[in-house]
């Protein structure tokens, strides 16, 4: 017998089903509502361009890769990674695994190449436990992993777009970004739920140390 749904889970499901972006994603054949977050950032900041090499961290179910890959053109590359499986997308190289593990990280590094990446995008989120301090720490850790990977693989002048949750550790992470990139923008796309502490940090023009 399956678990009985709590009132809070029923509320979440009802809100999810009524969500404008969920409905639009289904109508347009997108894999997730998250695609609208990247779409808004792209329309404002033009981070995806023909011929780029892009790494998508935390890619499943594939919404960001689905949106990004056509914008890269035939000469572009997109390498996607997630701990969860992802249905194939045309011209997207997918690695299934946890890049905190050395073997998976080596696969990703081999696919990405050394100093060949133009843009790293990360929509990674921790498994939410409901314990605020633990969830915040897990989110910061994932953001730090994305930054560490970006610093090792971005070309000089490359960009990083990373999800971050406002709270403990946010200001320190923001300061670290500003020490490594020329400019850092804080973006809160319309598709981000208003009550969510998530924002997206767009760090531009990486200076190789």
Z-matrix of the N, CA and C atoms (Angstrom, degrees):
N
C 1 1.461
C 2 1.526 1 109.00
N 3 1.356 2 117.34 1 135.86
C 4 1.449 3 120.91 2 -179.42
C 5 1.512 4 111.42 3 -73.57
N 6 1.330 5 114.76 4 165.72
C 7 1.459 6 119.88 5 179.60
C 8 1.524 7 109.81 6 -69.39
N 9 1.332 8 114.89 7 141.60
C 10 1.449 9 120.32 8 176.18
C 11 1.524 10 109.02 9 -73.44
N 12 1.329 11 116.29 10 132.90
C 13 1.460 12 119.76 11 -178.88
C 14 1.522 13 110.56 12 -75.14
N 15 1.316 14 115.62 13 136.50
C 16 1.455 15 121.72 14 177.88
C 17 1.526 16 108.92 15 -80.71
N 18 1.349 17 117.47 16 162.35
C 19 1.465 18 119.12 17 176.39
C 20 1.521 19 113.02 18 -56.38
N 21 1.361 20 117.13 19 -37.58
C 22 1.464 21 119.86 20 -179.23
C 23 1.526 22 111.30 21 -67.31
N 24 1.347 23 117.64 22 -38.95
C 25 1.466 24 119.92 23 179.21
C 26 1.529 25 110.30 24 -69.33
N 27 1.330 26 116.61 25 -35.97
C 28 1.472 27 119.72 26 176.97
C 29 1.524 28 110.63 27 -64.63
N 30 1.336 29 115.79 28 -40.24
C 31 1.468 30 120.12 29 178.01
C 32 1.521 31 110.58 30 -62.34
N 33 1.355 32 115.52 31 -44.09
C 34 1.467 33 119.65 32 -179.17
C 35 1.525 34 110.35 33 -61.46
N 36 1.323 35 117.25 34 -44.36
C 37 1.470 36 121.40 35 -179.91
C 38 1.523 37 110.28 36 -61.93
N 39 1.338 38 116.53 37 -43.45
C 40 1.466 39 120.17 38 179.41
C 41 1.526 40 110.91 39 -62.85
N 42 1.346 41 116.83 40 -43.90
C 43 1.466 42 120.67 41 178.11
C 44 1.521 43 111.12 42 -63.72
N 45 1.332 44 115.29 43 -41.60
C 46 1.465 45 120.43 44 -179.55
C 47 1.527 46 110.75 45 -60.92
N 48 1.328 47 116.14 46 -46.47
C 49 1.458 48 120.20 47 -177.35
C 50 1.533 49 111.74 48 -66.52
N 51 1.337 50 116.14 49 -30.46
C 52 1.467 51 120.16 50 -179.02
C 53 1.530 52 112.62 51 -86.19
N 54 1.328 53 117.12 52 -8.52
C 55 1.464 54 122.28 53 -175.20
C 56 1.528 55 111.36 54 -63.12
N 57 1.318 56 115.54 55 130.54
C 58 1.469 57 121.06 56 -179.27
C 59 1.524 58 111.94 57 -58.05
N 60 1.338 59 117.07 58 -42.94
C 61 1.463 60 120.29 59 -176.48
C 62 1.526 61 112.13 60 -72.35
N 63 1.317 62 116.87 61 -31.91
C 64 1.465 63 119.95 62 173.86
C 65 1.525 64 109.81 63 -63.12
N 66 1.317 65 116.03 64 -46.02
C 67 1.461 66 120.43 65 -179.40
C 68 1.524 67 111.98 66 -65.20
N 69 1.350 68 115.90 67 -40.55
C 70 1.465 69 119.72 68 178.32
C 71 1.525 70 111.69 69 -66.10
N 72 1.323 71 116.82 70 -39.74
C 73 1.467 72 120.39 71 178.80
C 74 1.526 73 110.18 72 -60.90
N 75 1.311 74 117.00 73 -42.67
C 76 1.467 75 120.54 74 178.41
C 77 1.522 76 111.03 75 -65.31
N 78 1.310 77 116.06 76 -42.14
C 79 1.469 78 120.19 77 -178.23
C 80 1.523 79 111.64 78 -63.40
N 81 1.335 80 116.14 79 -37.69
C 82 1.461 81 120.93 80 -175.62
C 83 1.526 82 113.34 81 -92.62
N 84 1.336 83 116.54 82 -1.99
C 85 1.461 84 119.61 83 179.16
C 86 1.514 85 113.81 84 77.64
N 87 1.334 86 116.93 85 24.32
C 88 1.457 87 120.62 86 177.24
C 89 1.528 88 109.96 87 -83.28
N 90 1.295 89 116.28 88 153.00
C 91 1.466 90 120.82 89 -176.62
C 92 1.520 91 113.41 90 -77.06
N 93 1.322 92 118.12 91 -23.98
C 94 1.457 93 120.30 92 179.55
C 95 1.517 94 109.41 93 -159.44
N 96 1.329 95 115.15 94 160.99
C 97 1.459 96 120.68 95 177.36
C 98 1.531 97 111.53 96 -68.60
N 99 1.337 98 116.24 97 -18.78
C 100 1.466 99 120.42 98 -178.25
C 101 1.524 100 112.10 99 -62.07
N 102 1.303 101 116.64 100 -19.76
C 103 1.462 102 120.41 101 -179.52
C 104 1.525 103 111.30 102 -59.08
N 105 1.340 104 116.36 103 -31.42
C 106 1.461 105 119.77 104 -177.67
C 107 1.525 106 111.90 105 -71.42
N 108 1.331 107 117.11 106 -24.59
C 109 1.466 108 120.35 107 176.24
C 110 1.526 109 109.81 108 -67.77
N 111 1.323 110 115.81 109 -48.51
C 112 1.462 111 120.13 110 179.07
C 113 1.522 112 110.80 111 -66.26
N 114 1.316 113 116.73 112 -38.11
C 115 1.473 114 121.26 113 179.86
C 116 1.526 115 110.56 114 -60.01
N 117 1.338 116 117.03 115 -44.35
C 118 1.463 117 120.27 116 179.83
C 119 1.521 118 111.27 117 -65.31
N 120 1.328 119 117.00 118 -41.90
C 121 1.470 120 120.60 119 178.47
C 122 1.528 121 110.43 120 -64.59
N 123 1.319 122 116.65 121 -40.43
C 124 1.461 123 120.23 122 177.97
C 125 1.526 124 111.35 123 -62.36
N 126 1.320 125 116.64 124 -43.49
C 127 1.473 126 120.03 125 -179.30
C 128 1.523 127 111.75 126 -64.34
N 129 1.325 128 116.34 127 -30.55
C 130 1.473 129 120.37 128 -179.07
C 131 1.517 130 112.54 129 -87.37
N 132 1.334 131 116.62 130 -40.92
C 133 1.466 132 120.37 131 -168.33
C 134 1.528 133 114.97 132 -114.30
N 135 1.327 134 118.17 133 -10.61
C 136 1.475 135 122.13 134 175.19
C 137 1.532 136 111.96 135 53.26
N 138 1.320 137 115.18 136 54.60
C 139 1.472 138 119.26 137 -176.12
C 140 1.534 139 112.75 138 -84.99
N 141 1.324 140 117.49 139 -20.66
C 142 1.473 141 122.24 140 -178.32
C 143 1.519 142 109.49 141 -104.68
N 144 1.350 143 115.64 142 126.40
C 145 1.463 144 120.67 143 -176.96
C 146 1.527 145 110.15 144 -139.25
N 147 1.313 146 115.46 145 159.56
C 148 1.466 147 121.63 146 178.40
C 149 1.522 148 110.76 147 -55.57
N 150 1.330 149 114.77 148 138.89
C 151 1.454 150 121.02 149 173.15
C 152 1.515 151 115.47 150 84.85
N 153 1.318 152 118.04 151 -2.38
C 154 1.460 153 120.99 152 -177.87
C 155 1.525 154 112.19 153 -72.89
N 156 1.339 155 114.93 154 156.03
C 157 1.462 156 122.44 155 164.77
C 158 1.520 157 107.60 156 -106.24
N 159 1.332 158 115.83 157 122.52
C 160 1.463 159 122.15 158 -173.49
C 161 1.527 160 109.27 159 -124.79
N 162 1.331 161 116.98 160 139.56
C 163 1.463 162 122.72 161 172.23
C 164 1.525 163 108.21 162 -113.63
N 165 1.337 164 115.93 163 127.04
C 166 1.464 165 123.42 164 -178.92
C 167 1.530 166 108.36 165 -109.49
N 168 1.342 167 116.43 166 107.54
C 169 1.463 168 121.92 167 -179.07
C 170 1.531 169 110.18 168 -94.25
N 171 1.324 170 116.28 169 135.59
C 172 1.465 171 119.73 170 -176.57
C 173 1.512 172 110.74 171 70.29
N 174 1.328 173 115.57 172 45.56
C 175 1.464 174 121.28 173 -166.52
C 176 1.522 175 115.36 174 -76.08
N 177 1.346 176 118.20 175 -32.88
C 178 1.465 177 120.52 176 -173.32
C 179 1.538 178 111.03 177 -61.30
N 180 1.326 179 117.66 178 141.18
C 181 1.470 180 129.21 179 7.37
C 182 1.522 181 114.92 180 -83.49
N 183 1.343 182 117.38 181 1.64
C 184 1.457 183 119.14 182 172.73
C 185 1.510 184 115.67 183 115.29
N 186 1.327 185 117.86 184 10.25
C 187 1.459 186 120.30 185 -177.58
C 188 1.517 187 113.55 186 -60.23
N 189 1.339 188 116.87 187 -47.16
C 190 1.463 189 118.80 188 -179.05
C 191 1.522 190 111.21 189 -66.54
N 192 1.324 191 117.98 190 -40.79
C 193 1.472 192 120.29 191 177.59
C 194 1.525 193 110.66 192 -64.12
N 195 1.327 194 115.84 193 -40.07
C 196 1.465 195 120.94 194 179.37
C 197 1.527 196 110.92 195 -59.82
N 198 1.315 197 116.69 196 -40.33
C 199 1.463 198 120.47 197 179.41
C 200 1.527 199 111.72 198 -75.66
N 201 1.342 200 116.37 199 -42.02
C 202 1.457 201 120.49 200 -171.05
C 203 1.522 202 113.86 201 -74.45
N 204 1.350 203 117.42 202 -39.86
C 205 1.463 204 119.38 203 -169.57
C 206 1.520 205 114.21 204 -57.96
N 207 1.339 206 120.88 205 -44.87
C 208 1.473 207 119.04 206 -179.91
C 209 1.527 208 113.35 207 -62.30
N 210 1.334 209 117.18 208 -26.92
C 211 1.464 210 120.03 209 -178.64
C 212 1.520 211 112.64 210 -74.99
N 213 1.335 212 117.50 211 -13.54
C 214 1.463 213 121.36 212 -178.25
C 215 1.519 214 112.86 213 -86.43
N 216 1.327 215 116.13 214 -16.25
C 217 1.455 216 119.86 215 178.60
C 218 1.517 217 113.73 216 73.10
N 219 1.329 218 117.39 217 178.26
C 220 1.470 219 121.18 218 -175.72
C 221 1.524 220 114.32 219 -65.05
N 222 1.318 221 118.09 220 -24.69
C 223 1.461 222 120.63 221 -179.07
C 224 1.529 223 112.76 222 -91.71
N 225 1.323 224 117.43 223 -5.38
C 226 1.455 225 120.81 224 179.71
C 227 1.519 226 111.78 225 -83.09
N 228 1.338 227 115.64 226 167.08
C 229 1.470 228 122.23 227 176.67
C 230 1.517 229 108.85 228 -135.42
N 231 1.320 230 115.04 229 144.48
C 232 1.460 231 119.79 230 173.66
C 233 1.516 232 108.74 231 -135.51
N 234 1.340 233 115.30 232 121.60
C 235 1.455 234 122.51 233 176.61
C 236 1.529 235 107.10 234 -110.27
N 237 1.329 236 116.61 235 121.67
C 238 1.463 237 121.74 236 -177.52
C 239 1.523 238 109.79 237 -113.13
N 240 1.323 239 115.59 238 146.82
C 241 1.461 240 120.31 239 179.95
C 242 1.518 241 110.02 240 -140.27
N 243 1.324 242 115.74 241 140.55
C 244 1.462 243 120.42 242 171.22
C 245 1.521 244 108.88 243 -157.90
N 246 1.332 245 115.04 244 154.90
C 247 1.456 246 121.02 245 175.92
C 248 1.524 247 110.58 246 -72.64
N 249 1.338 248 115.95 247 -21.56
C 250 1.469 249 122.23 248 177.80
C 251 1.521 250 110.01 249 -96.85
N 252 1.323 251 117.88 250 152.46
C 253 1.462 252 119.86 251 175.45
C 254 1.525 253 111.51 252 -67.24
N 255 1.321 254 115.68 253 156.68
C 256 1.457 255 121.36 254 -179.14
C 257 1.522 256 109.03 255 -139.85
N 258 1.313 257 116.23 256 133.93
C 259 1.461 258 120.02 257 176.57
C 260 1.530 259 109.09 258 -61.65
N 261 1.336 260 117.66 259 139.92
C 262 1.469 261 119.79 260 -176.79
C 263 1.527 262 112.99 261 -59.06
N 264 1.321 263 114.42 262 148.19
C 265 1.460 264 122.91 263 172.79
C 266 1.524 265 108.11 264 -124.02
N 267 1.323 266 119.02 265 144.49
C 268 1.462 267 120.94 266 -179.84
C 269 1.529 268 112.28 267 -56.93
N 270 1.318 269 115.64 268 129.09
C 271 1.467 270 122.86 269 174.40
C 272 1.530 271 114.27 270 63.22
N 273 1.332 272 116.18 271 23.02
C 274 1.463 273 121.06 272 173.99
C 275 1.521 274 108.37 273 -112.24
N 276 1.336 275 116.77 274 124.92
C 277 1.459 276 121.87 275 177.55
C 278 1.527 277 107.78 276 -88.02
N 279 1.317 278 117.14 277 117.65
C 280 1.465 279 120.15 278 -175.26
C 281 1.518 280 111.30 279 -111.84
N 282 1.329 281 115.40 280 134.74
C 283 1.463 282 122.69 281 174.44
C 284 1.522 283 107.53 282 -118.82
N 285 1.326 284 116.52 283 123.99
C 286 1.460 285 121.16 284 179.38
C 287 1.530 286 108.62 285 -99.04
N 288 1.307 287 116.49 286 117.14
C 289 1.453 288 119.93 287 -179.87
C 290 1.512 289 111.21 288 164.48
N 291 1.315 290 115.41 289 174.06
C 292 1.456 291 123.78 290 -178.82
C 293 1.518 292 107.92 291 -100.62
N 294 1.330 293 117.36 292 112.35
C 295 1.468 294 118.18 293 -173.60
C 296 1.523 295 112.99 294 -76.66
N 297 1.351 296 116.92 295 6.24
C 298 1.467 297 119.57 296 166.88
C 299 1.527 298 110.24 297 -76.49
N 300 1.337 299 116.63 298 -15.08
C 301 1.466 300 121.47 299 177.40
C 302 1.530 301 109.21 300 -90.29
N 303 1.317 302 116.45 301 135.29
C 304 1.469 303 121.01 302 -174.53
C 305 1.526 304 112.83 303 -56.58
N 306 1.345 305 116.61 304 -41.55
C 307 1.466 306 119.58 305 -176.74
C 308 1.523 307 111.44 306 -63.90
N 309 1.327 308 116.78 307 -39.27
C 310 1.466 309 121.23 308 179.78
C 311 1.523 310 109.98 309 -72.59
N 312 1.324 311 116.41 310 -41.59
C 313 1.466 312 120.30 311 178.67
C 314 1.526 313 110.82 312 -60.45
N 315 1.322 314 116.74 313 -39.30
C 316 1.470 315 119.79 314 178.60
C 317 1.521 316 111.46 315 -64.85
N 318 1.336 317 116.72 316 -38.75
C 319 1.467 318 119.93 317 175.74
C 320 1.526 319 110.59 318 -60.94
N 321 1.325 320 115.48 319 -45.10
C 322 1.460 321 120.11 320 -179.47
C 323 1.522 322 111.14 321 -65.69
N 324 1.314 323 116.22 322 -43.08
C 325 1.464 324 119.83 323 179.79
C 326 1.529 325 111.03 324 -64.76
N 327 1.336 326 115.67 325 -37.12
C 328 1.459 327 119.40 326 177.82
C 329 1.517 328 112.05 327 -65.02
N 330 1.330 329 115.94 328 -38.76
C 331 1.456 330 120.14 329 179.40
C 332 1.523 331 111.61 330 -72.93
N 333 1.340 332 115.94 331 -37.73
C 334 1.466 333 119.99 332 -175.91
C 335 1.523 334 111.99 333 -77.28
N 336 1.332 335 116.83 334 -35.66
C 337 1.456 336 119.93 335 -177.20
C 338 1.521 337 111.53 336 83.28
N 339 1.312 338 115.88 337 164.26
C 340 1.466 339 121.52 338 -177.12
C 341 1.516 340 110.51 339 -90.87
N 342 1.341 341 114.58 340 121.36
C 343 1.471 342 121.69 341 179.40
C 344 1.523 343 112.37 342 55.04
N 345 1.340 344 116.64 343 39.39
C 346 1.465 345 120.17 344 179.82
C 347 1.529 346 112.35 345 -116.27
N 348 1.338 347 117.03 346 -4.34
C 349 1.465 348 120.20 347 -172.41
C 350 1.532 349 110.34 348 -91.12
N 351 1.329 350 115.49 349 131.76
C 352 1.465 351 121.02 350 178.55
C 353 1.526 352 112.21 351 -87.64
N 354 1.342 353 115.66 352 -31.55
C 355 1.464 354 119.50 353 -173.24
C 356 1.524 355 109.60 354 -152.16
N 357 1.328 356 116.03 355 132.24
C 358 1.462 357 121.87 356 170.36
C 359 1.519 358 107.23 357 -111.01
N 360 1.340 359 116.83 358 128.09
C 361 1.454 360 121.39 359 176.11
C 362 1.529 361 107.94 360 -118.40
N 363 1.321 362 116.28 361 135.48
C 364 1.459 363 119.91 362 -176.84
C 365 1.519 364 110.21 363 -138.18
N 366 1.327 365 115.18 364 116.64
C 367 1.465 366 121.66 365 174.77
C 368 1.527 367 109.20 366 -111.28
N 369 1.351 368 116.35 367 27.74
C 370 1.459 369 120.48 368 -176.94
C 371 1.524 370 111.58 369 -65.70
N 372 1.340 371 114.96 370 139.33
C 373 1.460 372 121.65 371 175.33
C 374 1.526 373 109.02 372 -132.11
N 375 1.327 374 116.67 373 146.98
C 376 1.463 375 118.65 374 176.08
C 377 1.518 376 110.81 375 -75.58
N 378 1.316 377 116.74 376 162.29
C 379 1.457 378 121.03 377 169.82
C 380 1.524 379 107.78 378 -70.72
N 381 1.321 380 116.09 379 115.70
C 382 1.456 381 120.68 380 -174.09
C 383 1.526 382 110.84 381 -72.83
N 384 1.337 383 115.11 382 127.94
C 385 1.468 384 120.82 383 179.76
C 386 1.519 385 112.04 384 -101.31
N 387 1.344 386 115.76 385 -19.05
C 388 1.456 387 119.47 386 -174.41
C 389 1.517 388 112.58 387 92.90
N 390 1.329 389 116.52 388 -8.52
C 391 1.468 390 121.27 389 175.76
C 392 1.527 391 106.34 390 -93.26
N 393 1.317 392 116.68 391 105.75
C 394 1.462 393 122.01 392 -167.19
C 395 1.524 394 113.37 393 -56.51
N 396 1.322 395 116.94 394 -46.11
C 397 1.474 396 120.41 395 -177.45
C 398 1.524 397 110.60 396 -63.87
N 399 1.330 398 116.97 397 -42.89
C 400 1.466 399 121.32 398 -179.26
C 401 1.528 400 110.46 399 -67.57
N 402 1.329 401 116.93 400 -42.26
C 403 1.464 402 120.46 401 -179.62
C 404 1.522 403 111.21 402 -65.08
N 405 1.340 404 116.42 403 -40.02
C 406 1.466 405 120.18 404 178.38
C 407 1.519 406 110.73 405 -64.25
N 408 1.327 407 116.68 406 -43.62
C 409 1.466 408 120.91 407 179.45
C 410 1.522 409 111.04 408 -62.29
N 411 1.333 410 116.56 409 -40.79
C 412 1.471 411 120.55 410 178.76
C 413 1.524 412 111.10 411 -64.76
N 414 1.342 413 116.54 412 -40.01
C 415 1.463 414 120.34 413 178.59
C 416 1.516 415 112.10 414 -64.77
N 417 1.327 416 116.52 415 -42.09
C 418 1.463 417 120.86 416 178.28
C 419 1.528 418 110.12 417 -63.35
N 420 1.321 419 116.74 418 -41.08
C 421 1.459 420 121.04 419 -179.59
C 422 1.530 421 110.93 420 -61.10
N 423 1.325 422 116.88 421 -43.94
C 424 1.464 423 119.93 422 178.58
C 425 1.527 424 111.13 423 -63.89
N 426 1.321 425 116.68 424 -39.89
C 427 1.465 426 120.33 425 177.72
C 428 1.523 427 111.02 426 -64.28
N 429 1.331 428 116.65 427 -37.80
C 430 1.470 429 120.62 428 177.49
C 431 1.522 430 111.48 429 -65.90
N 432 1.331 431 116.44 430 -37.73
C 433 1.467 432 120.03 431 176.74
C 434 1.523 433 110.71 432 -63.13
N 435 1.332 434 116.14 433 -42.58
C 436 1.469 435 120.33 434 179.11
C 437 1.528 436 110.41 435 -62.54
N 438 1.328 437 116.68 436 -41.88
C 439 1.465 438 120.43 437 179.13
C 440 1.523 439 111.02 438 -65.80
N 441 1.317 440 116.94 439 -42.46
C 442 1.461 441 120.67 440 179.36
C 443 1.527 442 110.94 441 -60.97
N 444 1.338 443 115.92 442 -44.02
C 445 1.463 444 119.40 443 177.96
C 446 1.528 445 110.18 444 -62.75
N 447 1.333 446 116.69 445 -45.54
C 448 1.460 447 120.85 446 -178.46
C 449 1.524 448 111.14 447 -59.49
N 450 1.323 449 116.59 448 -42.68
C 451 1.460 450 120.04 449 -177.36
C 452 1.533 451 112.60 450 -65.83
N 453 1.316 452 116.72 451 -23.96
C 454 1.465 453 120.33 452 179.90
C 455 1.528 454 113.02 453 -90.30
N 456 1.327 455 117.19 454 -18.13
C 457 1.466 456 118.67 455 -170.60
C 458 1.524 457 115.40 456 -126.47
N 459 1.334 458 118.09 457 -12.80
C 460 1.456 459 118.82 458 177.97
C 461 1.527 460 111.61 459 -71.36
N 462 1.316 461 115.26 460 144.79
C 463 1.457 462 120.07 461 168.18
C 464 1.533 463 108.52 462 -67.05
N 465 1.317 464 118.17 463 156.85
C 466 1.467 465 119.24 464 169.00
C 467 1.531 466 108.81 465 -55.80
N 468 1.311 467 116.49 466 129.90
C 469 1.462 468 120.14 467 -177.92
C 470 1.519 469 113.82 468 90.47
N 471 1.348 470 117.63 469 -0.03
C 472 1.457 471 120.83 470 -179.82
C 473 1.526 472 112.38 471 -73.97
N 474 1.337 473 115.75 472 170.16
C 475 1.463 474 122.19 473 -174.96
C 476 1.524 475 111.62 474 -122.38
N 477 1.335 476 114.85 475 156.88
C 478 1.462 477 122.63 476 175.68
C 479 1.517 478 108.65 477 -132.01
N 480 1.335 479 116.22 478 129.43
C 481 1.465 480 122.41 479 171.87
C 482 1.517 481 107.19 480 -117.44
N 483 1.342 482 116.41 481 117.84
C 484 1.458 483 119.67 482 -172.53
C 485 1.523 484 110.60 483 -135.98
N 486 1.337 485 115.44 484 137.76
C 487 1.462 486 119.70 485 174.26
C 488 1.524 487 109.46 486 -76.76
N 489 1.327 488 114.43 487 140.26
C 490 1.462 489 120.44 488 179.85
C 491 1.512 490 108.25 489 -144.66
N 492 1.322 491 116.62 490 144.01
C 493 1.453 492 121.29 491 178.84
C 494 1.531 493 109.08 492 -102.14
N 495 1.331 494 115.62 493 127.47
C 496 1.456 495 120.14 494 179.03
C 497 1.525 496 109.62 495 -67.10
N 498 1.313 497 115.29 496 137.30
C 499 1.457 498 120.74 497 -176.72
C 500 1.513 499 108.99 498 148.74
N 501 1.323 500 116.24 499 -157.33
C 502 1.459 501 121.74 500 -178.53
C 503 1.532 502 110.64 501 -58.51
N 504 1.312 503 116.96 502 127.05
C 505 1.460 504 121.72 503 179.34
C 506 1.513 505 114.25 504 95.60
N 507 1.332 506 117.08 505 -13.10
C 508 1.474 507 120.24 506 -175.94
C 509 1.524 508 111.57 507 -65.41
N 510 1.334 509 116.90 508 -48.96
C 511 1.471 510 120.08 509 -176.06
C 512 1.525 511 111.39 510 -64.83
N 513 1.336 512 116.83 511 -37.67
C 514 1.456 513 120.00 512 178.17
C 515 1.525 514 111.71 513 -64.31
N 516 1.330 515 115.69 514 -40.72
C 517 1.464 516 120.48 515 179.35
C 518 1.530 517 110.18 516 -66.32
N 519 1.331 518 115.73 517 -42.86
C 520 1.463 519 120.62 518 178.99
C 521 1.531 520 110.70 519 -60.61
N 522 1.329 521 116.66 520 -41.64
C 523 1.462 522 120.78 521 178.14
C 524 1.528 523 111.05 522 -62.78
N 525 1.329 524 116.27 523 -41.05
C 526 1.467 525 121.12 524 178.60
C 527 1.529 526 110.62 525 -61.63
N 528 1.343 527 115.99 526 -44.57
C 529 1.473 528 120.07 527 177.55
C 530 1.524 529 110.97 528 -58.39
N 531 1.323 530 115.33 529 -45.43
C 532 1.468 531 119.54 530 -176.36
C 533 1.523 532 112.04 531 -67.06
N 534 1.339 533 116.80 532 -21.00
C 535 1.451 534 119.92 533 176.12
C 536 1.520 535 113.39 534 -81.11
N 537 1.336 536 116.51 535 -11.63
C 538 1.466 537 120.09 536 -175.77
C 539 1.526 538 113.82 537 -115.36
N 540 1.330 539 116.55 538 -19.83
C 541 1.459 540 121.67 539 -178.81
C 542 1.524 541 109.29 540 -123.24
N 543 1.336 542 116.00 541 154.53
C 544 1.466 543 120.07 542 -177.63
C 545 1.519 544 112.20 543 -65.42
N 546 1.330 545 116.57 544 -39.26
C 547 1.458 546 119.92 545 -176.20
C 548 1.526 547 109.13 546 -146.20
N 549 1.325 548 116.58 547 144.99
C 550 1.463 549 121.73 548 178.10
C 551 1.526 550 108.52 549 -129.87
N 552 1.327 551 116.16 550 124.82
C 553 1.459 552 122.29 551 177.25
C 554 1.528 553 109.12 552 -106.33
N 555 1.316 554 116.65 553 143.71
C 556 1.462 555 122.24 554 173.09
C 557 1.512 556 107.97 555 -103.58
N 558 1.326 557 116.01 556 121.41
C 559 1.474 558 120.93 557 -177.46
C 560 1.532 559 109.78 558 -118.62
N 561 1.326 560 115.55 559 136.89
C 562 1.469 561 122.06 560 174.90
C 563 1.525 562 106.18 561 -125.88
N 564 1.349 563 117.27 562 88.46
C 565 1.467 564 119.97 563 -177.39
C 566 1.527 565 111.88 564 -61.69
N 567 1.318 566 115.84 565 154.20
C 568 1.469 567 121.00 566 179.54
C 569 1.526 568 111.36 567 -59.31
N 570 1.322 569 117.53 568 -30.57
C 571 1.468 570 120.92 569 -178.50
C 572 1.525 571 112.69 570 -75.79
N 573 1.340 572 117.73 571 -11.05
C 574 1.469 573 119.77 572 172.53
C 575 1.530 574 107.19 573 -74.11
N 576 1.307 575 116.07 574 127.49
C 577 1.465 576 118.59 575 -178.44
C 578 1.529 577 109.73 576 -61.12
N 579 1.335 578 117.11 577 134.06
C 580 1.470 579 120.82 578 -173.14
C 581 1.524 580 113.84 579 -55.14
N 582 1.338 581 117.55 580 -36.51
C 583 1.471 582 118.65 581 -176.84
C 584 1.528 583 112.49 582 -81.06
N 585 1.335 584 116.79 583 -8.63
C 586 1.465 585 119.86 584 -179.71
C 587 1.521 586 110.46 585 -76.35
N 588 1.353 587 117.72 586 138.53
C 589 1.469 588 119.87 587 176.98
C 590 1.529 589 113.10 588 -78.97
N 591 1.338 590 118.02 589 4.67
C 592 1.462 591 119.33 590 -177.06
C 593 1.525 592 111.52 591 -73.24
N 594 1.313 593 114.11 592 140.86
C 595 1.458 594 122.74 593 168.58
C 596 1.524 595 106.31 594 -136.80
N 597 1.307 596 115.78 595 169.88
C 598 1.462 597 120.84 596 176.25
C 599 1.523 598 108.49 597 -118.09
N 600 1.305 599 114.91 598 129.37
C 601 1.459 600 121.28 599 179.44
C 602 1.523 601 108.24 600 -101.38
N 603 1.314 602 115.65 601 119.47
C 604 1.459 603 121.43 602 178.77
C 605 1.517 604 108.57 603 -105.12
N 606 1.325 605 115.43 604 106.40
C 607 1.458 606 122.47 605 -178.54
C 608 1.535 607 108.26 606 -101.20
N 609 1.315 608 117.00 607 123.87
C 610 1.463 609 120.90 608 -171.82
C 611 1.525 610 111.85 609 -119.89
N 612 1.327 611 113.00 610 144.46
C 613 1.470 612 123.06 611 174.89
C 614 1.534 613 111.53 612 65.77
N 615 1.322 614 114.18 613 73.28
C 616 1.460 615 121.53 614 -179.63
C 617 1.519 616 111.36 615 -66.31
N 618 1.319 617 114.91 616 131.77
C 619 1.454 618 120.87 617 176.11
C 620 1.513 619 108.86 618 -103.64
N 621 1.331 620 117.33 619 108.82
C 622 1.465 621 121.30 620 -178.56
C 623 1.516 622 108.86 621 -63.37
N 624 1.331 623 116.28 622 125.24
C 625 1.467 624 121.18 623 -177.36
C 626 1.514 625 111.36 624 -83.09
